[in-house]
C-alpha cells in the first residue's frame, strides 16, 4: 500500500529507482571510459531528453532547451527580450505564482525598466480568478507570466483564453507549467503561448536540475540573450572572439557547457509518461482526488482547491480547522507511512501512479482520528 501524496513535490512511478540507476550506470560507463566518446554520448543523451520533452508538450523542433530550473529559465528569457517589451511597460503576474519567480522579477524590474504588477487574490479566496487577471491586463502590459496550475490551491487557469486576450493586447505571454504538466492537458499549439518554463520534477517524475525553456520561433528570432556563452553559437567550436553570432534556433539560449546528469536521470520519468499516457494518468488521479474531496466535504473540512476538475490540477489542498497543528499532523502521518506536506494551515495532497485507493482510506482514517468528524445530521 503506497501512501504517497507528494506528486506536487517529487513524483514517482513503479520501478523508478531501478530505471534511474540503470540510466546513470550506463552514463557512468561511457563517461568513465578511457576514450574520446564522452561528449558525443553526453550531448546525444541531452538531446533525447529535449526530444522527449518536446513530445510531452508538442513543441516544434528547435524551440526547446534545457535550464537548471524555472527561475533560471525565466531569467534567461527576460534577459533576451527586445527592450520594447519591457522598458516603460508592465509585467503582469498573479499573486499565487510560484514565489521564486516573483522574487526574481522584483529584482529585475529596476534594471530592465518594467513595473511588476501583481494581481491580488480576492479576500478569503485561495487563487487568483482568470477574470481578475484579464481585468488588469491592458495594452501597456509588455509581458504576462501565467501559472498553469498553482502550488497553493491547484487552481488550473484557462491558458488558451488568457493567451488569446494577451494577443489582443499585444503582450508576450509566458506560462509556468511545472505544477500541471504530466497530469493536466497542455500543449503549445493548443494554447498559443510565446514561451514556456518548467521543471521535470512532480508529475513527470524527474530530478531537480532538469528544467526547460521553450520559445515560439517568431519570438526566438528577435531575442539576444545576455546570458550567453560558447554553446549559444551555431557552432560552439567557433572561438573567434570577434565573430560571436547567436545560433538560429533555441540554442541561442544555451550558454556555458551544458549539464547532462539531470537530463539522464530525468529521462526515465519522461519515457514512463510517454508509455503510460496522459489519459490513464489523469483518470487515476481524478478518481483519487474525487474521493479525497468527497471525504473532506463529508467531514466538514474546507477544500482550498476548485471543486470542478476542469479548473483543478492534480492536487487537492485542505484548509485544516483552526487550532490544528498542520506540521504535527504531517509528522504523525509519516509514522503511518502516509506522506504529504503542508503550507501553513493548508494540507497538500497529490495522489499519483503509485497511490492506491487503500492509501486514501488510510489517510482519512488518520486525519479523522486527529481532527475529528462533523456530526452527521440524521434525516
C-alpha positions in Angstrom: 0.0 0.0 0.0 1.6 3.2 -1.2 0.6 6.2 0.9 2.4 8.7 -1.3 0.7 12.1 -1.8 3.7 14.2 -2.8 3.5 14.5 -6.6 3.4 18.3 -6.2 6.9 17.9 -4.9 8.7 14.8 -6.3 6.7 12.4 -8.5 7.5 8.7 -8.7 6.4 5.7 -10.8 6.7 1.9 -10.4 10.4 0.9 -10.9 11.7 4.5 -10.8 14.7 3.7 -8.7 15.8 0.8 -10.9 15.2 2.8 -14.1 17.2 5.8 -12.9 20.0 3.5 -11.6 20.3 1.8 -15.0 20.4 5.1 -16.9 23.0 6.6 -14.6 25.1 3.4 -14.6 25.1 3.4 -18.4 26.2 7.0 -18.5 28.9 6.4 -15.9 30.3 3.6 -18.0 30.6 5.9 -21.0 31.9 8.9 -19.0 34.5 6.8 -17.2 35.9 5.1 -20.4 39.4 5.9 -21.4 38.5 7.0 -24.9 37.1 10.1 -26.7 33.4 9.1 -26.8 32.2 11.0 -23.7 30.9 14.3 -25.3 29.2 12.7 -28.3 27.3 10.3 -26.0 26.6 13.0 -23.4 25.2 15.5 -25.9 23.1 12.8 -27.5 21.6 11.9 -24.1 20.7 15.6 -23.6 19.1 15.7 -27.0 17.0 12.6 -26.1 15.8 14.5 -23.1 15.0 17.5 -25.2 13.1 15.5 -27.8 11.1 13.7 -25.1 10.1 17.0 -23.5 9.1 18.3 -27.0 6.8 15.3 -27.2 5.2 16.0 -23.9 4.1 19.5 -24.9 4.1 19.1 -28.7 6.7 21.8 -29.2 8.3 22.4 -32.6 11.9 21.2 -33.2 14.5 23.8 -32.3 12.3 25.7 -29.8 13.1 23.9 -26.5 16.3 23.7 -24.5 17.5 22.8 -21.0 17.8 25.0 -17.9 18.7 24.4 -14.4 15.3 25.3 -13.1 12.3 27.5 -13.9 13.9 30.6 -12.3 17.0 30.3 -14.4 14.9 29.7 -17.5 12.8 32.9 -16.8 15.9 34.9 -16.1 17.4 33.8 -19.4 14.2 34.7 -21.3 13.8 38.1 -19.7 17.5 38.9 -20.5 17.0 38.0 -24.1 13.8 40.0 -24.9 13.9 43.2 -27.1 13.7 46.2 -24.7 10.4 47.4 -26.2 8.6 44.5 -24.5 9.9 45.6 -21.1 11.1 49.2 -20.8 8.3 51.5 -19.5 5.8 48.7 -19.6 4.1 46.4 -17.0 5.0 42.8 -16.4 1.8 41.1 -15.1 1.8 38.2 -12.7 -0.7 36.6 -10.3 -0.4 36.8 -6.6 -0.4 33.0 -6.4 2.5 32.5 -8.8 5.5 30.4 -7.7 7.3 32.8 -5.2 10.8 32.1 -6.7 9.7 33.7 -10.0 8.2 36.8 -8.2 11.4 37.2 -6.2 13.4 37.2 -9.5 11.1 39.6 -11.3 11.0 42.1 -8.4 14.8 42.4 -8.5 14.9 42.6 -12.3 12.2 45.3 -12.6 14.5 48.3 -12.0 17.3 47.1 -14.3 15.1 46.3 -17.2 12.8 49.3 -16.7 9.4 47.5 -16.2 6.8 47.7 -13.5 6.0 44.4 -11.8 2.2 44.3 -11.4 0.9 41.5 -9.2 -2.8 40.7 -9.4 -4.1 40.0 -5.9 -6.3 37.3 -4.6 -9.8 38.3 -3.5 -10.2 38.4 0.3 -10.9 35.0 1.6 -10.2 33.2 -1.7 -7.3 30.8 -2.4 -6.5 31.5 -6.0 -6.5 34.5 -8.5 -9.5 34.3 -10.8 -8.9 34.4 -14.5 -11.4 37.2 -14.9 -9.4 39.3 -12.4 -6.2 38.7 -14.3 -7.8 39.8 -17.5 -9.4 42.9 -16.0 -5.9 44.0 -15.0 -4.4 43.3 -18.5 -4.4 46.3 -20.8 -2.2 47.3 -23.8 0.6 48.6 -21.5 1.4 45.0 -20.4 4.6 44.0 -22.2 4.8 40.6 -20.7 2.4 38.4 -18.8 3.5 35.4 -16.9 0.8 32.8 -16.3 0.8 30.0 -13.8 -0.8 26.9 -15.4 -1.6 25.2 -12.0 -0.9 26.9 -8.7 1.2 25.2 -5.9 -1.0 26.6 -3.2 -4.6 25.7 -4.4 -4.1 23.5 -7.5 -6.1 26.1 -9.5 -5.8 25.5 -13.2 -6.1 28.6 -15.3 -7.5 28.7 -18.8 -4.2 29.3 -20.6 -5.7 29.4 -24.1 -8.3 32.0 -23.1 -5.7 34.2 -21.3 -3.2 33.9 -24.2 -5.9 34.9 -26.7 -6.5 38.1 -24.6 -2.8 38.7 -24.5 -2.5 38.6 -28.3 -5.3 41.3 -28.5 -3.3 43.4 -26.0 0.0 42.9 -28.0 1.7 41.2 -25.0 4.3 38.5 -24.8 2.6 35.6 -22.9 4.6 33.0 -21.0 3.5 30.2 -18.7 5.0 28.2 -15.9 3.6 24.7 -16.3 5.6 23.0 -13.6 2.7 22.0 -11.3 0.4 20.8 -14.0 2.4 19.2 -16.9 2.1 15.4 -16.8 -1.3 15.3 -15.1 -3.4 18.1 -16.8 -3.7 18.5 -20.6 -1.3 21.2 -22.1 0.3 21.6 -25.5 2.0 24.5 -27.1 -0.2 24.6 -30.3 -3.5 24.5 -28.4 -2.6 27.3 -26.0 -0.7 29.7 -28.3 1.7 31.0 -25.7 5.0 32.7 -26.5 7.2 30.9 -24.1 7.1 28.0 -21.5 9.2 27.3 -18.4 9.0 24.2 -16.4 10.8 21.6 -14.3 10.9 17.8 -14.8 10.0 17.2 -11.1 6.5 16.5 -9.9 4.2 14.7 -12.3 6.9 13.9 -14.8 8.9 12.1 -12.1 12.3 13.5 -12.9 15.0 15.1 -10.8 15.9 18.6 -9.8 18.2 20.4 -12.2 16.3 19.3 -15.3 14.3 22.5 -16.2 13.3 23.6 -19.7 12.7 26.8 -21.7 10.6 26.7 -24.8 10.2 29.8 -27.0 7.9 30.4 -30.0 10.0 30.6 -33.3 8.9 34.1 -34.2 9.9 35.4 -30.7 13.1 33.4 -30.8 14.3 35.3 -33.9 14.1 38.6 -32.0 15.9 37.5 -28.8 19.5 38.2 -27.9 20.1 36.6 -24.5 22.6 38.4 -22.3 23.3 35.1 -20.5 25.3 33.6 -23.4 28.4 31.5 -24.0 30.1 29.2 -26.4 27.1 26.9 -26.7 24.9 29.9 -27.8 26.5 29.8 -31.2 25.6 27.8 -34.3 29.0 26.1 -34.0 30.1 26.0 -30.3 33.7 25.4 -31.5 33.9 28.8 -33.3 36.3 30.5 -30.9 37.0 33.7 -32.8 36.4 36.3 -30.1 35.4 39.0 -32.5 32.8 37.0 -34.5 30.3 35.7 -32.0 26.8 35.1 -33.6 23.8 33.6 -32.0 22.5 30.2 -33.1 19.5 30.4 -35.4 17.2 28.4 -33.1 16.7 28.0 -29.3 20.3 27.1 -28.8 20.9 30.9 -28.6 19.5 30.5 -25.0 22.3 28.0 -24.2 25.4 29.5 -22.7 28.3 27.6 -21.0 28.9 23.8 -21.1 25.6 22.2 -20.5 24.8 20.0 -17.5 24.0 16.4 -18.5 23.3 14.3 -15.4 19.9 15.8 -14.6 18.7 15.1 -18.1 20.0 11.5 -18.0 18.3 10.9 -14.6 15.0 12.5 -15.7 14.6 10.7 -19.0 13.2 7.5 -17.4 10.3 9.6 -16.0 9.6 11.2 -19.3 9.7 7.8 -21.0 7.3 6.3 -18.4 4.9 9.2 -19.0 5.0 8.5 -22.8 4.4 4.8 -22.3 1.6 5.3 -19.8 -0.2 8.3 -21.5 -1.8 11.4 -20.0 -5.3 9.9 -20.3 -4.5 7.0 -18.0 -2.5 9.1 -15.5 -5.2 11.7 -15.3 -8.1 9.2 -14.9 -6.3 7.5 -12.0 -5.6 10.9 -10.4 -9.2 12.1 -10.9 -10.6 9.0 -9.2 -8.4 9.5 -6.1 -8.8 13.3 -5.9 -12.5 13.0 -6.3 -12.6 10.6 -3.3 -10.4 13.0 -1.3 -12.8 15.9 -1.9 -15.8 13.7 -1.2 -14.4 12.6 2.2 -13.3 16.1 3.1 -16.7 17.6 2.4 -18.4 14.8 4.3 -16.3 15.7 7.4 -17.0 19.4 7.0 -13.4 20.3 6.2 -12.7 23.3 3.9 -11.4 22.4 0.4 -9.0 25.1 -0.8 -8.9 23.8 -4.4 -11.5 24.2 -7.1 -14.2 21.5 -6.9 -14.6 21.4 -10.7 -12.0 19.0 -12.1 -11.7 21.2 -15.2 -10.4 24.0 -13.1 -8.0 21.9 -11.0 -4.6 20.3 -11.4 -3.7 17.0 -9.8 -3.6 18.1 -6.2 -6.3 18.8 -3.5 -5.5 21.3 -0.8 -7.4 21.2 2.5 -7.6 24.1 4.9 -7.3 22.5 8.4 -9.6 23.7 11.2 -8.4 26.5 13.4 -6.1 25.2 16.2 -4.9 22.1 14.3 -1.2 22.0 14.0 -0.5 21.1 10.4 3.2 20.3 10.9 2.3 17.9 13.7 -0.3 16.2 11.5 2.2 15.7 8.7 4.8 14.3 11.1 2.3 11.9 12.7 1.0 10.6 9.4 4.6 9.9 8.3 4.9 7.4 11.2 2.0 5.6 9.5 3.7 5.7 6.1 1.4 8.4 4.8 3.4 11.1 3.1 2.1 14.6 2.4 3.1 18.1 3.4 1.6 21.4 4.5 2.0 25.1 3.8 0.8 27.0 6.9 -2.6 25.5 7.7 -3.1 24.1 4.2 -2.6 20.3 3.8 -1.4 19.4 0.3 -2.4 16.1 -1.1 -1.3 14.9 -4.6 -2.1 11.2 -5.4 -0.4 9.7 -8.5 0.6 6.5 -10.2 1.7 4.7 -7.0 -1.0 5.9 -4.8 -3.8 3.5 -4.0 -7.5 3.6 -3.0 -6.5 1.9 0.2 -4.0 4.7 0.9 -6.7 7.3 0.6 -8.8 5.4 3.2 -5.8 5.1 5.5 -5.1 8.9 5.1 -8.6 9.8 6.1 -8.7 7.3 9.0 -5.5 9.1 10.3 -6.9 12.6 9.7 -10.3 11.8 11.3 -8.6 10.4 14.5 -6.6 13.6 14.8 -9.1 16.3 13.6 -12.5 14.8 14.3 -15.6 14.5 12.3 -18.5 16.8 11.8 -21.7 15.5 13.4 -23.9 13.9 10.6 -27.5 15.0 10.5 -30.0 12.2 10.8 -32.9 12.7 8.5 
